[in-house]
Amino acid sequence: MTLGPVITEIMSRKFAAVTDEMTTNLKRASRSVYVKEAGDFGVGLTDLEGHIFAFPSSTSVSAIERPCGPSIRAAGLLEPGDVIISNDPYRSQGLATHLPDLHLIKPYFHAGKIIAYGWCFIHFMDVGGRVPSSISPSNTEIFQEGLIVPPLKLLRRGEFNTELMAIIAANCRLPAQNVADIKAMLGALDVGARRVADIITQHGIETFMEAQSAVQDYAAAKARDVLRMIPDGVYEFWDFLDDDMLSRIPVRLRVKLTVRDGEVEIDATATDPQVGSAYNLPTQGLCHPWLVVRLTRVILTHEKNIPLNYGIYRHFRAVNPPGTILNAQFPDAVGVRQTTAHRFHDAMTGALMKASPELMTAPSSGIIVPVVVADTDPDTGNRNVTVVEPLVGGTGGFAGHDGVDARENSMANLSNHPLEIIESEIGVIVREYDVRIDSAGPGEWRGGTGQVLTFELLHDDSLVFARGMERMRFVPWGYGGGGSAAPLRAILNRGRDNERELGKLDALSVNAGDTVTFLSPGGGGFGDPFRRDPQAVRRDVRLGFVSRDAASRDYGVVVTGRGEIDETATERLRAVPRSARPQFDMGAERTAWETVFDDETMRMINDYLAGLPKSVRQRQRRRIFETAVPSLAASDVTPFSIALAEPGMVRERLRQAIDAARQQP
């Protein structure tokens, strides 16, 4: 049976409507503010192989495909009323990517046979582990990150596995909230089952089954049409994490894209090794959805009517070898894996801009930082954990358009939390929540601005966590003459006598009256900022996005104290000869780093490290870099622009370090 285009479109819309209703049901029933407000959850319908054939347009998460098949097969024989549960990144083979994401899968039956599955997940605020909220960048193995639940049956024939529920409740800091959210997930899966039954009643089982593959074929064809807009060729790019939290050594993520007639190969072979902290991404060596978010965003931007399903991924292939940070191996810690995925996303952006810059924006802020507070209620003694805000920055500039201000949606379109809700949930008062002036990369089309978030603690002995703090050293870069953006900053008691600049946070201990401020990056700029319309610069100054000094320095536009343009001074300033602007403005720190650690050098180092056992790889890597750049071993790192001021000397120390390492048994 082959479905025609009309019935395929009808079924596609009906499938999407089912998942949209599941989304609404789950969001309304959840107890967690991170679900109800930020929207960190997902639902879908999968085919018999475990691939998504229906996904809601109303969701906040970006990865459409979810590899449910391995968990379905691991659970064994399934009967009506069974529900599978797992948060295990390794045994689920990449369905879960860190432990706070708890996934449920329910088989849907018709006439005694499984005809589809319902899937959903929620990011739980806490699943136990070493720290409140379960995620810490300094965790060194997954056992520190919380309770691990392999693919098991949460329900058997509709009856709760009470022993398993008791284990889950006993191993987290918020048992009542977690149990309630599991029940909300079950409710969403039941909604999906009823609506699937309605579709079968109306259209018949044969049409329902055939439509699952038909809508994926349709999506695959439309996706390939977009991918054919990318010129055939090979495009290479790389970007960096500032460090791995355990050392101050940058971590490079490198991609080689090969495009042929709408088929895309993503080769991550030359990416840096796995790290001893929680930045590893558990992809199982596959073309995991988190590796291709940039490509799926391109497809969805240029084909707005495409069905959301696994067909979008059909024309991707990955070379994702073992040993890199993009291919975690048990028991690697993986809690902050979104940071690594985000930076690989930015590397993909660079490669695609080399191919076809008109398809792309400059990179966004490159961060999603859930800022978490844990405190103890002084009246009840109860421990509370919640996300104050999912801190983001701005998006990158695009030919013809500025970036979006204070709204990063490249990896996950999480909503902000209403301040009144947060202040009722946890002991904080939000003192400032605004756009950050002079944070965007300047350009003819500037990047979007970052955010300012300041909150005051109300209780002593509180803890602040901010996982995923990046772009503190290697900033979002600019393209086509556009400038790089401002770095991320975190400040304790800003504006007070005891003000202190904070680096990457693990667990910051604070007391009542202390304030914590986060200043997020903006997006990268696109095009020469001296070509920007002076009236647009004037508007940015008036709105508080750009200071008068920056307007003059970065844009060559002189704005008076009364907010008017001094046209004579502007014309004179813009007429001053300037050096040519680079195609990619990487920022001072990355430029300095790559004067020594260029692509050839990094590939040589990684080739050597790849031949070592995993147990010694990180130790040798650290020894090599800290020998070449001694300041990397210090707690207060000298800027690379100073530490690498004599690149010849650094290269000689690097050569000696590698020679010495190779001579060791």
N, C-alpha and C positions, 0 to 999 in steps of 0.2 A: 504494500500500500504506500503510495507516494502522495504527500499532501501538496496541494497547490499553494500559490503565494498568499491568497486571501485567507484561507483557513490557518496557514502558518502564522500570519500576522495576528489573527484573532487569538490563537492559542498563546502566542508570545505575550500578548497584553493580559490575558487571563492569568497566565503563570505569574507575571509580574505583580498583578493585583493580589494574588494569594500572599506573596512575600511582603508586599506593602502592609497588608492587614496583620500578618505575623509581627512585623516591625512595630506597628502601633500598639498591638496587644502587649508585647514584651516591654516596651518603653513605659507604658502606663502602669503595668503591674510591678515593675522592679522597685526595690527599696533603695538602690544605690544612686547617689547623686551623679556618679560618673556615668551611669547609664541614662538616667532620666534627663540630665542636662547636657553633658558632653556628648553622649551617644556612642560610647565605646562598646559596641556590641554588633552582632550581625546575625542574619537569618538567611536561609536559602532552601531550595529544593534540589536534590541530586538525583542523577540517573542510577541505574543498577551498577555501574562501575564506580560510583561515588564522585562523579564530576557534576559541578553546578550547572543546571539548565535553567534556573530562574533565580534572580537576585534582585533585591529591591532598589529602586532609584532613590528611595528616601533614606538610605542608610548613610552613616558618617564614615565608614571605613572604606579603604581604597582597593584592597586585594579582593577581587571577585571570586576567583577560583579557590576552592578549599579542598585539599586532597583527602577526602573522607574514606576512600576505598580501603586503605590499610587498616583503619580502625574498625570498619565494618567486617572485614575478613577476620581480624583478630578476635572479635567477639563471639565467633562461632555461629551455631544455628540460632536463627532469630524467629521469634513467634509473635503473634499479635499482642500488643501491649508492652513489648520489650523496648527499652531505651538504653543506648550506649552512652557512657560518660568517659571523658579523658581530658587531661591537661598535659600529658607527657609528650614533650617535643620529639623524643627519640622513638618511643614505641608507637606513637601515632604517625611516625614518619613525616613530620612536618605539618600535620593538621594544626596542632598547637605549636606555637613558636616560643612561648614562655609560660611559666606555671600559672600566673594569675588569669590566663585565658582558659576558661573551663568550657568545653565543647560537649554538646549533646546531639545524638543522632537517633532518629526514630524511624523504623521501617513502616511504610504505608502499604497496607494489604488491600487486595481486591480479589474476591473469589478464591481466597486461600493462598494467593501468591503475592510476593512483594512486587510492587509496581513502581516504587520511588522511595526516597527517603527525605525526611525533613531534618534540617540541620540548624543549629543556632549556637552562638557563644556569647559569653559576657566576660568582660574584664572585671574580675572581683577585686575589691579594695585590699584584701589580705587573704593569703592562703598559707599563713604560717611562715616559717623560716627565720632567718637570723635577725631581721629588722622588721618593724612595722611597715606595712604595705608590700612586704616580701621582696621588693626589688632593691638591690644595691649594686652599683657598678663595681665595687670591690669584692663581691663574692667570687670565689675561685672555683667552685664546683656547684652543680645543680642541687646537691643535697642541702646546701645552705639557703636555697631559694624558696623552700616551702614544701608542702605535701605533694608528692608525685602520685597521680592516679593514672595507671595504664588503662587501655581500653577495656572496660568492664561493663557489666549490666547494672545500671542504676535501678531499673525497673525490670521485673520478670513477670510477663503476663499481666501487666498493670499494677503489680504489687511492688512497693518500695523495697529495695535492699536496705533494710534498717541498719544492719551492721555497718555497711559502707557509709551510709549517711551519718552514723555516729562517729565514725573515724574522721570524716570530713569536718564535722562540727567541732570535734575535739582538737583539731590541728590548725585552728585559725584564731585570729583575735576578734573577729566579728561574726560569730556563729549564727546569730539570729538573722542578720542581714544576708549572709550567704545562703542559708537554707531557704529564706523567702525568695531570693533571686533564682535559685534552682527551680522552685515551684513556678515562678513567672516564666522561665524558659519552657518548662513542661506545658504550661498553658498555651504558649505560642506554637509549640509543635502540634498540640491538639487542634488549634485553629487551622493550621496547615492541612491536617488530615481531613477535617470536615470540608474544607474548600476544594481539596483534590477530589474528594468523593462527589462533590457537586459537579465538578467539571466532567467527571466520568459519566455521571448520570445524564448530563446534557449532550455530550459529544461521543460517548462510547469509549471503551477501553482501547480499541485499536487506534483510534485517533489520538488518544492521550499518549500512548506509548510511542507512536510514530512522531508525534510533535516534539518529544524530548530531543530527538536527534535532528529534526528538521530545523528547530530554532537555533541549535548550535551550528549547523551547516550555514544557515543564513548569517549568523554573527561572524563566522569565519570568513565568508566571502566579503562582507562589508569591511571587516578589519583589514583584509589583504588589500582592498582598494586604497585604504588610507596608507598602509605601509608602502605601497608602490609610489607614494609621493616622496619617499626618501630615495635619493639617487643611489643607484648601485655603487658599491665601493666598500672600502675598509676604513673604519674610523676609530681612533684610539684616544683615550683620555683617562685621567686619573684625578682623584681628589683625596683628601686626608681627614682622618680623625685627629684631633689635637694630640691625644695620647690614649693609653689604655688604662689609666687611673693608677696602675701599679708602678708605672715608670712615667717619665716625661718624654718618651720617644713617640713621635707621630706614627700613625698607622695608615698605610696607603692602600686605597682600593682602586684597582685598575681594570678597565674594560676595553675589549676590542670588539667592535661591532662589525659584522660582515653582512651586507645587505645585497640580496640578489632577487629581483623581481618580486618584492613583497615578502620574501622569506628572510628572517633575521636570526643570525647566530650571535649569542652573547657569550664572549669568552672572558672568564675572570681568572685565567691561569696565573697571571703575574701579580695577583693581589697578595698582600702581606699575610704571614702565617696567623694561625689561631693565637689568641692571647690568653693569658692566665686569669683574666677578669671576665666580666659578664657581658662583653660586647659581641660574643660569637653568635652567628646566625645559623640556626639549624635547618638547612635546606635539603639534607640527605643527598647532596650532590646532584640534585635535580634542577630543572628549569622552574624553580619555585616562584609562586606569584609575587613574592616580595622582591625578587630580582628584576622584575619587568614592570613595576608600577609606572615608571616613566613612560614606557611604550604604551601601556594601556591608557594612560592619561592623554597621550597624543591621539590615540584612536578615538577616545570619547570626546575630545575637543573638536575633532574634524569630522566626526560622524555622530551627530547627536541623537539619532534615532536607532542606534544599534541595540539589539537585545543584550542584556547583561548576562553573560554565561561563559562557560568554558571555551566555546568556539573562538572567543577573542584571542585565546592563547595558542591556537592551533599552528600558527606560522612562526612561533618562536622555538628556538633550540638553544640550550645552554651547554657550554663547556665549563664545568664547575668541579674542578678536581679536589680530592681530599687534601687536607693540610692547611687550607686558607681560613681566614676569619669568616668567610662566607659559607663555610661547610663545617659546622661544629660537629665534634665527635664526643660521644658520651665518655665521661660525665662533665663536659665543659659547661660552665655557667653561661646562661643565655638571656638573663633578665632584661638587659638593656639592648637587646638585638635590634630594636627599631632605629637606634642611632646609627648603627652600621648600615642598615638597609637605606636609611636616609642619605648617607654619604655616597653609597653606591648609586642611588638615584641621581645625585648631583653629578657623579662621573658620567652616567648615561646622558644627562642633559648636555654636558660638554661635548660628548661624542656626536650627539645628534645635531648640535649647533654647528659642528664642523661640516656635517653632511648637508644641512638645510636650515639655516638660522631663521628663516621666515616661518618655520613650523613651531618655533620654540620661544619660551620666555628665557631670560637670564635666570640663574638659580635663585631660589627663594632663600629664606633665612637659614634653612638647613637644620632646624631644631623643632622638636616637640618635647617640652620639658614639663611633665606632670609635677607640679609643686605640691608636695604632700606635707601635712602637719599631723603629728601624733601627740596627743596630750591626755591628761587624766582629769576627769571631772572632779573638782574638789568636793562637791556635795555627795556624789554617789560612789566615787572611787572607780568608776568605769573608764576603761581605756578607749579612746576614740581615735580613729584614723580616717582622714578624708583628703581628697585632692582640692586644694584651694582654687587653682586654675590650671588648665593645660596650657602652659605658656608657649606661645608661638611668636613668629615675627611677620614680616611682609613677604609678598611674592615678588618675583623678578620682573623687571621691565620687559616690554615686548614691542616690536616694531609697530609704532602707532598708538601704543597704550602704556600708561604707567602701571607699575605693579599695584596690587591691592594692599591697602594699608592695614597693618596689624591683624592680618588674616591669612595664615599659612594653611594651604589645603592640599599640598602636593602629595603627602603621604597619608594623611587622614584628615577628614574635614570635621574635626571635633569642634563642638560649640563651646563657647565660654560658659562658666557657671554664673548665674545671677548672684550678685554680691550679698543680697539679703539671705539667700539660701545658705551660702557658705557661712555667714556670720551666725546663723542659727544652728549650723551643724557642728562647728568646731570653735575653739576659743581664740578667734582672731577678729580684728577690725581692719578692713581694707582701707588704707589711707590714701592710696593713689592707684588708679587704673586708667592709663591714658596711652596715647601714642608717644613715641620717643623721638624727640627732635634730633635731626642730623644723623639718623641711624640708617637711612636708605642709601644705597649706592647711587651716586649722581649719574645722570645720563640725559641724553635728549629725551628719553623716556625713562624716568627715574624708577628705582625699585620702590616697593611699598615700604612704609615705615615699620619699625619694630614697636614693641610695647614697653611700658613702664608699669611694674606691679610692685607696690609697697604694702605690706601688712604688718600690723602690730600684734604681738602675742599677749594673751590675757592671763595665761597660767604659767607658773614656774615649771621648770623641768620639762618643757616641751621639746620636741624634736622636729626639725625641718629637713625634708629630703627633696632633692631635685635631680631626678635621674634623667640622663640624656643631655647634660650640659655640654655643649660643643660650640664650635665657632668662636671660642675665646681667643684662639691664636690664628688659625687659618680661617679667614673670613669668607663670606659669600662673595664670589668673584663677579666682575663686570665683563661685559662683552661689547665688541664693536666700538671701542673707545669709551664705553661706559665704565664707571668706577666701582670699586669694591665697597661693600657695606661695612658698618661699624661692628665690632665684636660684641659677643655676649659678655655681660658683667653681672656680678652679684655682690651686694654691699650690705654689711651689717651696720645698723644704726647710722644710716646715711644722714649727713648734715649735723651730726653730734660730735662732741669732743672725742668720743671713743669709736668713731667711724673706722671700719676695717674692711678692706677689699678682700673678698672671698674668692677662692679658686673653685675648682670642681667640688661640689658637696657630696659627701657620703651621708653622714648623719650630723647635723649641726645642732648642738645643744643650746637652747635659748631660754630666757626667763621672761616673766611678765614685764611689759614695758619695752622690751627689745623690738626693733623693727628689722625686717629683711626686705631688701629691694632687689628686683631683677630687671635688667635692661636688656631686652632681646634685640638681635640683629634685624636689620631690614633686608630687603632683597637686593640683588645685584642690579646695577644700572645697564641700560642698553643704548648705545650710540653716544657720540660726543656731547657732553653736557653743555659746551659752549654753543651748541646749535639749538638748545632748548628755547622755546618761546619765552621771552622775558616776562610776559604777563603770567605764564604758568608758574614761573619762579616767584613772582610777586604774590600770587595766590598761596603758594606753599609757605611763604614767610608769614602771611597774614593768618594762616590756619595753624601755625606752630609746627609745621613739618620740617621746615628748613630755617636756620638762623640767618640773620643778616650777614654775619661773617662768612658763613658757608655759601650763601648766595653769591657773594663777591669772589670767594676763593675757588669754589667748585664750578660755578656757572658763569662767572664774569658778568654778573648783574648786580648793580649797586642799588640797594633799596634804602631809602631815607628813613629817618626815625618816624616820619609820618606815614610810612607805608607806601610811598610813591617811588617810581623808578626814576633815578637820575640818568636820563638818556645819554647826556654828554659823557658822563663818567663811565657808563656802561659801554658805549661805543669805543671809548679810548681803551678800556680794559680788555675788551674782546679783540682789539686790533693788535695787541702785543703778541709777537711771535712766540709760539710754544713748541716744545718738542712733540714728535708724533706720539699719539697715544697707542698703547698696545691693543692687539685684537682681544686678548684676554688679560684683564687686570686682576692678578692673583692676590694682591695685597703684599705688604712689605715682608711679612714673616715667611710666607710660602716662597716668595721670590728669593729671599736669602737662603732658605733651606735648600732649594733646588740648585743653587750655585755649586753645591757639593753633591747632594744626593739627587742627582738627575736620574732620568729613566734608566739609562744604561747601568749606572751604579746600583740602583735599587734592584734591578733584575739580577745582577750578579750576586748581590747579597742573598736574595730570595732563592736563587738556584742552589747556593751553598746550603742554606738552612733547610731546604726541602729534602736534602739527603740525610738529615739528622733525625734520630728518634724524637718523637714528640716530647718525651720527658726532659730532653735537654735543649730543645729548640729555642725556647724563650730565654733561657739563661744565656745561651750563646749570642742570641740577638742583642740582648741588653748589653753584654760585655763589649760587643763590637761597636755599638753606637756610643756608649759612654766612654770608651777609650778614645774614639775619634773626637767627641764633643764632651769634654769633662763636665761642663756646666749642666748637662742632662742628668747627672747624678746628684745635683744639688736640689735642695727643697725649694729654693727660690731661683727659678731658671732665668738666666740672662736672655734677653731677646735675641733671636737668631740673627737679627741684623747686626748685633754686636759680637755674639759668640762665633759667628762664621765670617767675621770681617777679613780673615786671612784664609781664604779657601784652599790655597796651596798647602798650607801647613795641616789643615784638617784632612785633606785628601791623603797626605802622607801618613798621618796617624791611622786613618781608616785602612789603608793598604797594609800597614803593619799589624793592625788588629785582626784582619781577615787571615793574613799569613800565619799569625800565631794561633788562631782558632783552628786552622786546617791541620796544624802540626800536632794538635792535641788528640789523644786516643779517643 
